[in-house]
Amino acid sequence: MLTPQSNTTLEAIARFIEEHETFAICGHVNPDGDCLGSQLALEQGLRVLGKRVTGLLATDQPIEAKLGFLPGSENLVPAKDFDEDVEVFIAVDVPNVDRLKDAAAVHDRAQYRITIDHHASDTSMADLNYVDPASPSACDLIWELLKLLGCVDEAQALCALTGIMTDTGRFSYQNTTPVCLIHAAETVEAGAEPNLIAREFFQSRSLPSLRLEQLTLDRMMFFCDGAFVFSYLKESDFDATGAIRDDAEILIDVLRNIAGVHIALILKENGEGTIRGSLRAKDDTDVAAIARVFGGGGHKAAAGLTFHGTLYEACVAVPTEVLTSCFAAAAPEEVARLNELLASQKAEIDG
């Protein structure tokens, strides 16, 4: 079901693309498998059509190393270094201009703007908006668009399947649908190799990531008979383990995978007085609603937020919101236990 801000169809977007020649395509800051997969698949598709296309990165940061196998990823240009004018700017997997970071300037000076996304948003940022929150991934939408354009090839299929597999947790999350399974089969038929994606993305944990996992597990706190688990990482943990930010991305899924857990939360100190929070649900809980309390958002079963304050303050505020919103009957007692546990660890958290 499309959002009220959607004002077009994929068929209309395909016709619009056919009528123009120069494009810039960008995803959100800190691009994940779905973001890069959708961006690179579309970029290569437009090149097959003879269009002039530049793939942009929202910030001047390298992409996650385990996504480096995606064809075309080595040619992405930091948006801050791109000063050309284009006819059409296409944002994929991006709900708002803020998430474009440096690419917002390119977006603003383009003659026309298109958004293709699956994140619900109360606002729109383009001339043509196609946003379907029911779609498991942005790559599902891009794959449909590429079929309409008639330019599907093996490289595009690999990129699209990567986004579909990563955003559905290899078809294990609640967002897995018959349509995305059909799309996955179509990409394999077009030449994509699921085993390549599994090897390069899902089976490439670094040792520093495993050391961060050990710290995360050591700090786990369980509430409501194990239905809610919460942990945290400090800025100093990354220096101590030799880890980078990407090494922590998998840890929320480690917490979610624990038997009996319905909701998982991890808070990561991010420098400059900000804390990044990741929320996951295994049941019908809408964790995006919790994230929105702190200015974040996402999907019903997977959401993120940025907390402005200290790590200790975040460790009090965000789990308290989870308990009061999702476990109302047990909240008073469990919030009191949370505060008691955190008080006993305050020196460690603040240290």
Residue, then its C-alpha position, 0 to 999 in steps of 0.5 A: m500500500l503506497t503512502p499518501q505522499s506517493n503521486t506516481t507509478l513505477e510505469a510512469i517513472a520508467r517512461f520519465i527515465e526513458e525521456h531523460e539523459t543525465f542522472a545522479i543516484c544516491g541512497h542514505v548515509n551509512p548505506d546497507g545492502d538494500c540501499l547499495g543494492s538498489q542504487l547500483a542495480l538501477e545505476q547499471g540498468l540506466r547505463v544499459l539504456g545508454k544514459r549518463v549516470t553517476g552513483l553518489l555516496a551521501t558522505d565521504q566514508p567508505i562503504e561496508a567492506k563486505l559489500g565491496f563485492l557488489p559490481g560498480s561499488e568501486n566507482l561510487v563518488p562522494a557527493k561532496d566531490f560531485d559538482e555537475d548538474v544533472e537532469v534527474f536526481i533519484a533517491v533510493d531507500v531514503p525517506n527524507v533529505d536529511r538522510l542524503k547528507d552531502a548529496a542533498a545539494v545535488h538533489d536540490r539543484a537537479q531539474y527533476r527529483i524522483t524518490i523510490d523507497h519503502h520507508a513510510s514518511d509524513t513528507s515528500m522530497a521529490d517531484l515523483n514519489y513512489v513509496d511502498p512501506a509494504s515492500p520488503s526492500a527497496c530492491d524489490l521496487i527497483w527490480e520491478l522498475l528494471k523489468l519495466l525498462g527492459c534492461v535486466d542483466e546479471a550484475q543488476a540481478l546480483c545487486a537486487l538479490t543482495g538487497i532482498m536477502t539482507d533486508t529480509g534476513r535471508f527470508s527469515y524476517q516478518n517482512t518476507t512476502p511471496v512477491c519478494l520470493i518471486h523476485a529472488a527467483e527471477t534474479v537467480e534465473a537472471g544470473a545472481e548467485p545466492n551463495l556468493i552473497a552468503r559468502e561475502f556478506f553473511q559469512s565474513r565476520s571480522l575478529p574485532s566484530l566477534r570481540l564486540e559481540q563478547l562485550t555486548l553479551d557480557r552486558m546484556m540485561f533481560f526484562c519481562d521474563g526474557a522478552f526484552v533484552f538490552s545491551y550497549l557499547k561504548e566509544s572506547d570499546f571500538d578502540a580496545t577491540g580494533a573494531i570499526r562501526d560496521d563491525a557492530e551492525i550485526l550485533i542487534d541480530v545476535l540479541r534478537n536471535i536469543a530464544g524467548v526474546h521478543i524485542a532487542l535493543i542495542l545502544k552504541e556511543n557514537g561520539e559528539g554527544t550522540i548515541r545510536g540505537s537499534l531496535r528489532a522485534k520478533d513479534d508484532t511489536d511496532v519498534a518504529a513507533i518507539a524509535r519515533v519518540f526519539g526522532g528516529g524511525g524505520h520499519k515495524a520490526a526494525a528501526g533506529l534512532t539517535f539519542h542526544g545525551t550521554l550513554y547513561e542517559a540513553c540507557v535509562a530513557v530508551p529501555t524505559e520507553v520500551l518497557t512502558s510502551c510494550f510491557a505496560a502491566a510489568a513496567p513499574e516494577e521492571v523500570a525500577r529494576l532497570n534503574e537499579l541495575l544501571a545505578s550499579q553500573k554507572a561508573e562502568i557506563d560513564g567510564 
